[in-house]
């Protein structure tokens, strides 16, 4: 089996490429920079049609990420990669199986998300350009018969986003969080990588991917701080106050993700036989 992994030099793509190689696959790493192993096939997702020659399955991890407001200049870059790049990839795939890595950020934040199934609306309400362009890109993928995976808050070895941003928000021994404690789904990057390989044989459609059980937000934060040797007290900022004064660096999207319960219903992926084997304790060493 020859598996093409796009975005193979990035956080998720690196783990997918390594998991594919460990499973005995021949790996093609499509990215601007070489991936962790396999053969490097240079690809700029924002401008080029990918060379997928010889690939049996394509796992599309390449994405332009970032918490930018809808309509901002940065959205043009995300549109070029997440939407236009998807169109070029699907054309090059020419009917071969595609596993398209999306995000729970595609879900409309306005309805209740205390248990989010795959039929939750994805066509509006997005609080940043990333969610909006990922939703547009996955619509193309679904229309082409791809398997679309929707993880939430991916963490793990090499994480360049989640944990570093959390640690950076500690000020004077205090970490301010918006609103009360809530339940949240998280996705270990190893679980996502395993799902990417398994999903090549699943029926087309969208699937939520998350750790086996949701977490309590404040407990997760305390465990992460302790694992990194950071002594800090958690302070909770009332949501009405945040509507008047928003701390620097805490966007509307970030507030929504931290202050409202977002738990993914993973029944659909479990019915395909997928059982996530990693959790936060595996990452932090319990």
C-alpha positions as CSV (number, residue, x, y, z in Angstrom):
1,X,0.0,0.0,0.0
2,X,1.4,3.4,-1.0
3,X,-0.1,6.2,1.1
4,X,0.2,9.9,0.2
5,X,0.1,12.2,3.2
6,X,-0.3,15.9,2.5
7,X,1.0,18.4,5.0
8,X,3.4,15.6,6.1
9,X,5.8,18.1,7.7
10,X,3.2,19.5,10.0
11,X,2.0,18.4,13.4
12,X,-0.8,16.0,12.4
13,X,0.8,15.0,9.1
14,X,4.0,13.9,10.8
15,X,2.1,11.6,13.0
16,X,0.1,10.2,10.2
17,X,3.2,9.5,8.1
18,X,4.9,7.7,10.9
19,X,1.9,5.6,11.7
20,X,1.5,4.7,8.1
21,X,5.2,3.6,7.9
22,X,4.9,1.6,11.1
23,X,1.9,-0.2,9.6
24,X,4.1,-1.2,6.6
25,X,3.0,1.3,4.0
26,X,5.2,3.0,1.5
27,X,4.8,6.7,2.4
28,X,4.8,9.7,0.0
29,X,5.1,13.0,1.9
30,X,3.5,15.9,0.1
31,X,4.5,19.2,1.6
32,X,6.7,22.2,1.2
33,X,9.3,20.7,3.5
34,X,10.3,17.1,3.8
35,X,8.3,14.9,6.1
36,X,9.7,12.7,8.9
37,X,10.3,9.7,6.5
38,X,9.4,8.3,3.1
39,X,9.8,10.1,-0.2
40,X,9.3,13.8,-0.3
41,X,7.0,15.2,-3.1
42,X,7.2,19.0,-3.0
43,X,3.7,20.6,-2.9
44,X,2.5,24.1,-2.3
45,X,-1.2,23.5,-1.4
46,X,-2.0,27.2,-2.0
47,X,-0.9,27.2,-5.6
48,X,-0.2,23.8,-7.2
49,X,-1.9,20.6,-8.3
50,X,-0.3,17.8,-6.3
51,X,1.6,14.9,-7.9
52,X,-0.1,11.8,-6.6
53,X,1.5,9.4,-9.0
54,X,1.6,5.9,-7.6
55,X,-0.5,6.6,-4.5
56,X,-3.2,4.1,-3.6
57,X,-4.8,6.2,-0.8
58,X,-4.5,9.9,0.0
59,X,-4.7,11.3,3.6
60,X,-5.1,15.1,3.3
61,X,-3.7,16.9,6.4
62,X,-2.4,20.0,4.7
63,X,-4.3,23.1,6.0
64,X,-3.8,26.8,6.7
65,X,-4.5,27.2,10.4
66,X,-4.8,30.3,12.6
67,X,-7.5,32.1,14.5
68,X,-8.2,35.0,12.1
69,X,-11.5,37.0,12.0
70,X,-13.9,36.2,9.1
71,X,-13.3,38.6,6.2
72,X,-9.7,39.4,7.3
73,X,-6.8,39.5,4.8
74,X,-5.6,36.2,6.3
75,X,-8.7,34.5,5.1
76,X,-7.5,34.7,1.5
77,X,-4.5,32.5,2.5
78,X,-6.8,30.0,4.2
79,X,-9.2,30.0,1.3
80,X,-6.3,29.3,-1.1
81,X,-5.2,26.2,0.9
82,X,-8.3,24.9,2.7
83,X,-10.7,25.3,-0.2
84,X,-8.9,25.9,-3.5
85,X,-6.1,23.4,-2.5
86,X,-8.8,20.9,-1.7
87,X,-10.3,21.3,-5.1
88,X,-6.9,20.7,-6.8
89,X,-6.2,17.7,-4.6
90,X,-9.6,16.0,-5.3
91,X,-9.0,16.6,-9.0
92,X,-5.6,15.0,-8.8
93,X,-6.9,12.0,-6.8
94,X,-9.1,11.0,-9.7
95,X,-11.4,8.8,-7.7
96,X,-8.9,7.2,-5.4
97,X,-9.8,7.0,-1.7
98,X,-9.3,10.3,0.1
99,X,-9.3,10.8,3.9
100,X,-9.8,14.5,4.5
101,X,-8.8,15.8,7.9
102,X,-11.3,18.5,8.9
103,X,-12.0,20.0,12.3
104,X,-14.8,20.3,14.8
105,X,-14.4,24.1,14.1
106,X,-16.7,23.5,11.2
107,X,-19.7,23.2,13.5
108,X,-22.0,26.2,13.9
109,X,-21.4,27.4,17.5
110,X,-24.9,28.8,17.9
111,X,-26.8,25.6,18.6
112,X,-26.1,23.5,21.7
113,X,-23.0,21.4,21.4
114,X,-23.1,19.4,24.7
115,X,-23.2,16.3,22.4
116,X,-22.4,17.1,18.8
117,X,-23.2,14.5,16.1
118,X,-22.1,14.8,12.5
119,X,-25.5,16.2,11.4
120,X,-25.0,19.3,13.5
121,X,-25.1,22.4,11.1
122,X,-21.8,23.4,9.5
123,X,-23.1,26.1,7.1
124,X,-22.9,29.2,9.2
125,X,-22.1,31.0,12.4
126,X,-18.3,30.4,12.2
127,X,-16.3,32.7,14.5
128,X,-13.1,32.7,12.5
129,X,-11.9,32.3,9.0
130,X,-10.4,28.9,9.7
131,X,-13.8,27.3,10.6
132,X,-15.4,28.9,7.6
133,X,-12.8,27.8,5.1
134,X,-12.5,24.3,6.5
135,X,-16.3,23.9,6.3
136,X,-16.2,25.0,2.6
137,X,-13.3,22.7,1.9
138,X,-15.0,19.7,3.5
139,X,-18.1,20.3,1.5
140,X,-16.1,19.7,-1.7
141,X,-14.5,16.6,-0.1
142,X,-17.9,15.1,0.9
143,X,-19.4,15.9,-2.5
144,X,-16.4,14.0,-4.1
145,X,-17.0,10.9,-1.9
146,X,-14.2,11.4,0.6
147,X,-14.1,10.3,4.2
148,X,-14.0,13.4,6.4
149,X,-12.6,13.3,9.9
150,X,-13.6,16.0,12.5
151,X,-11.2,16.0,15.5
152,X,-11.3,18.6,18.2
153,X,-8.4,20.3,20.0
154,X,-5.7,17.9,18.8
155,X,-2.8,17.6,21.3
156,X,0.2,15.4,21.7
157,X,4.0,15.2,21.1
158,X,5.1,18.2,19.0
159,X,1.9,20.2,19.6
160,X,2.7,23.7,18.3
161,X,-0.6,25.3,19.2
162,X,-2.7,24.1,22.1
163,X,-0.4,23.6,25.1
164,X,2.1,26.5,24.1
165,X,-0.8,28.9,23.9
166,X,-2.2,27.8,27.3
167,X,1.2,28.2,29.0
168,X,1.7,31.6,27.4
169,X,-1.5,32.9,29.1
170,X,-0.1,32.4,32.6
171,X,0.5,35.9,34.1
172,X,1.8,36.5,37.6
173,X,0.9,33.0,38.8
174,X,-2.7,33.3,37.5
175,X,-4.3,31.7,34.4
176,X,-7.6,33.4,33.6
177,X,-10.2,31.3,31.9
178,X,-13.6,32.5,30.5
179,X,-16.7,31.4,32.2
180,X,-17.4,28.3,34.4
181,X,-15.9,24.8,34.2
182,X,-17.3,22.8,31.2
183,X,-17.0,19.4,29.6
184,X,-14.8,19.3,26.4
185,X,-13.7,16.7,23.9
186,X,-10.0,16.5,23.0
187,X,-8.3,14.4,20.4
188,X,-4.9,12.8,21.0
189,X,-2.8,13.1,17.8
190,X,-2.1,9.4,17.9
191,X,-5.8,8.6,17.9
192,X,-6.3,10.9,14.9
193,X,-3.4,9.3,13.0
194,X,-4.8,5.8,13.6
195,X,-8.2,7.0,12.5
196,X,-6.7,8.4,9.3
197,X,-5.4,5.0,8.4
198,X,-8.5,3.0,9.4
199,X,-10.8,5.5,7.6
200,X,-9.6,4.6,4.2
201,X,-11.9,1.6,4.3
202,X,-14.9,3.4,5.8
203,X,-18.0,4.5,3.9
204,X,-17.8,8.1,2.6
205,X,-19.1,10.7,4.9
206,X,-18.1,12.7,8.0
207,X,-16.9,11.2,11.3
208,X,-16.1,12.7,14.7
209,X,-12.8,11.6,16.1
210,X,-12.0,12.2,19.8
211,X,-10.6,10.5,22.9
212,X,-12.8,7.9,24.5
213,X,-14.3,10.2,27.1
214,X,-14.7,14.0,27.5
215,X,-12.7,15.9,30.0
216,X,-13.4,18.7,32.5
217,X,-11.8,21.9,31.3
218,X,-10.3,23.0,34.6
219,X,-8.9,19.6,35.5
220,X,-7.2,19.4,32.1
221,X,-5.6,22.8,32.6
222,X,-4.3,21.9,36.1
223,X,-2.8,18.6,34.8
224,X,-1.1,20.4,31.9
225,X,0.3,23.1,34.1
226,X,1.6,20.6,36.7
227,X,3.2,18.4,33.9
228,X,5.1,21.5,32.8
229,X,6.1,22.6,36.3
230,X,4.0,25.7,36.1
231,X,2.5,26.9,39.4
232,X,-0.6,28.9,38.7
233,X,-4.0,29.6,40.1
234,X,-7.0,29.3,37.8
235,X,-9.2,32.4,37.7
236,X,-12.6,32.5,36.1
237,X,-13.7,35.6,34.2
238,X,-17.6,36.0,34.1
239,X,-18.9,35.8,30.5
240,X,-20.9,39.0,30.9
241,X,-17.7,40.9,31.7
242,X,-16.0,39.4,28.6
243,X,-18.7,40.9,26.4
244,X,-17.7,44.3,27.6
245,X,-13.9,43.9,28.0
246,X,-12.0,41.2,26.1
247,X,-8.4,40.4,27.2
248,X,-5.8,40.8,24.6
249,X,-5.2,37.5,22.6
250,X,-8.5,36.0,23.7
251,X,-10.7,36.0,20.5
252,X,-14.4,35.4,20.3
253,X,-13.5,31.9,18.9
254,X,-11.1,31.1,21.8
255,X,-13.7,32.2,24.4
256,X,-16.3,30.0,22.7
257,X,-14.0,27.0,22.7
258,X,-13.1,27.4,26.4
259,X,-16.4,28.6,27.9
260,X,-19.0,26.4,26.2
261,X,-19.3,22.6,26.5
262,X,-18.3,20.9,23.2
263,X,-18.5,17.1,23.4
264,X,-18.2,15.1,20.2
265,X,-20.6,12.2,19.7
266,X,-18.2,9.5,18.3
267,X,-20.9,6.7,17.9
268,X,-20.5,6.8,14.1
269,X,-16.7,6.1,14.1
270,X,-17.1,3.5,16.9
271,X,-19.6,1.6,14.7
272,X,-16.7,1.3,12.1
273,X,-14.7,-0.5,14.8
274,X,-12.5,2.5,15.7
275,X,-11.5,2.6,19.4
276,X,-9.2,5.4,20.5
277,X,-6.4,4.0,22.6
278,X,-4.7,7.2,23.8
279,X,-5.8,9.9,26.3
280,X,-4.4,12.9,28.1
281,X,-2.8,10.6,30.7
282,X,-0.8,8.9,28.0
283,X,0.6,12.2,26.9
284,X,1.3,13.7,30.3
285,X,2.5,10.5,31.9
286,X,-0.5,10.3,34.3
